[in-house]
């Protein structure tokens, strides 16, 4: 079965909700693995995690910048070519669509052009959920995590300033790209909704997408 994606921009609750989705599916007899980073995992996954968790500013055109951008563009192709699904379906937390959308928002022609040129050989998804969250709720979650040490990410870079209009553009670009590339996209607002109820809806949607794709 193709993987199912749970997507959403920063502080939308993806990881927490996906864990609940996994538990809900298991309660109903369907085991699903959670994947963060490339589906291939291994050394590629460790490199992706290291580059994704850089908190300092990275100068555009530096070796680290070129490596990170090149890896992000290559990942959906490598996953399509070399990932071999196991006996249980995968719940993919965050996807290349997120980086693709940010490249569109920031007018990064190299990255967006790379994604567009290779889109025919990207990993394909059975379906996806796209979470939306009020900007103020996202900021409050980030700041709470920063106080408790759960995140070391920088607010200004994470939220464009913070600039709610730029962030909204990123979300719109993400929704547009996903709608064009994923056959079934469930859109849910995670601002104040009960995560358990959201997980129930996502689990039902994922199961239906996997059944349709058999």
PyMOL commands that set and color helices and strands:
alter all, ss='L'
color gray80, all
select helices_A, chain A and resi 14-27+42-52+63-82+96-105+109-121+135-148+155-158+164-181+195-212
alter helices_A, ss='H'
color red, helices_A
select strands_A, chain A and resi 3-8+32-36+89-93+125-132+185-189
alter strands_A, ss='S'
color yellow, strands_A
deselect
rebuild
show_as cartoon
